Amino acid sequence: MFLKNFPFAGCAMRKQKKVWAIFTQALLDRFETGDGALTGIGVWVAAGQKLTGLKEEVEGLLASGNGHAVKADTIADLAAASGLDADALQATFEKYNGFCDEGFDEDFHTPSDYMIAMTDDDGPYYAFDCQDAYFTTCGGLKVNALTNVLTADDMVIPGLFAGG
């Protein structure tokens, strides 16, 4: 399950020549003004939190012109902009959307709660070049953004801090 296993995702990414995260405008709108984030990211983003300012961040990445973020109106154009094989990308979309219809991801076993089909009506499409740079510790103490150590019930333990 990539969404909550950063080391697993990092190892999988490291074995690839290049990894792209692909989104539709509908997904970006959902993250910013709709239902918010699908899952939490440590203490920085909570599940369901609206990612305010996401549109401006995406526009800034696209404007940088460094090739790490691309936007296109069709899957074929997205493939061309990102240097991917158009037929392979189209087949990947169709396979993923089939998994969404079935409610089971045969490739990565992604829970159905996190699977959202990407249809032609949801564009334009965005692709972001992902870099292998995960910041995480597996196990150990749980802390909040202020480095307070938390109990199993997410309560602050007064006077106890951790970092590293």
N, C-alpha and C positions, 0 to 999 in steps of 0.2 A: 504494500500500500504506500505509494509514493508520497501522498499528501501529508502523512504524519511520520514518515521514516526518512529523515534527511540523509543519514549515512547511506541507506539503500539507494536513494535517488542520486546522491553524489557519485557513488560507485558506478551506477548505470550510466550516468552522464559521462564520466571519465572514459568509459570504454567506447564512446561514440566519437566520430570525426567532428561532428557539430550537432548541437541540439537547439531546436527552435520551439518556443512556446507560441502556440497559435490561438488567437482569440477572434471573436466577432465583435462588431459594434454592440450587438445586443448583450453580450457577456460583459463588456466594459461598462455599459450603462447599468447593468444589474449590480455590478460591484460598487459603482459610485453612487447611484441614486435609488437603486431597487432594493433587493434583499441583502446586499452587502457581501462580504467575504464568505466563501463557502466553508472555510476552516480557519482556525486561529493560527497565527505565526508567533509562537513564543509569547512574550509580553507586549509585543508591538502591535499586533492586530488580533482582535477577538472575532470568533465566528459570528457572522451577521453584522459586523461593523461596516458601516458605509465608508468606502475609500475616497473621501472627499479630496478633491484636487487631482484625481487620477487623470482626468482629461488633459489637464495642463501638463502633467508629467509625461504622458504619452506624446502630446504634441511637441514637447521639448526634445524627447528622444528622436522623433521623426525629423525634426528640424535640424538636429545635429549633423545629419548627413553622413554619419560614420558607418552606415550599413548594418548596425546592430538592431535597428527597428525599421520595419517596412510596412507599408499599407497598400492595399489593392482592392479593387472592386470585385474581382473574381478570384477563384482558386487558381486558375491558370496564370493570371497576372501576379498573384502572390508567389507562385512557384518561380516565375521569371525574376521577380524582384529579390528573392532570397537565394537564388541559385539552386533551387530544388527541381527535381524531375516532375513535370506537370502531371504526367500519368500516375506516377507513384503517389503524389500528394492527393490527387483526386481519389485514388483507390484507398488511401489511408482515411480520408474523410468518410467515404462510404462504409468502410469497415467499422470505424468508430461509431458512426451514427447507427449502424446495425446493432452494435453492442448496446447502445443507448436504448434502442427499441426493445431488445431482449432483456435489458436490466442486468446484464452480466458482461464484464470485460474479460474476455478469454486471454488477452495478452498480459495485462498487468493486474488483474483482479481488483480494479478500482471499485469501491463500494458504489452502488447505484445512486446513492444520495449526491455523489459528486460528479455524476455523468450527465452532461447537458448536451444534447444534439446541437450541431451547428449546421443550419440549413442555408440555402441560397438567399432566403429572405432576411437573414440575420446580419448581412454584411454592412459595411465593408469589412475586410479581413485584415488582421494585424499579425505580424510575426516578430518575435523578440528573440534575439540570439542570447541563449542562456550560457552563462559562464559557470564553471565548476568552482564555487566559492561558498560553501555552506559554513555557517557559524553556529555550531551547536555542541552541546555536551550530552552524551547519552548517560543517563543515570545521574547520581549525585543529588545535590540540593536543588530545590525549586525556589527561585527568587522572582521578585517583581521588578519593575523598571527602576525602582529606587534601591535595588540590591538587598532589600529586606528578605531574609529567609522566611519561607512560608511553611505552614503545617500541611498535612495531607488534605485539609479542608480549605486550603488557600487563605488561612489567617496569618497575619504577620506575627512573627515571634519577636517581641520587643527587644531591641538592643542587639539583635543578631543579624549580621550582614555577610554577604558572600559575593565574590567576584572572581573572575579568572577566565 
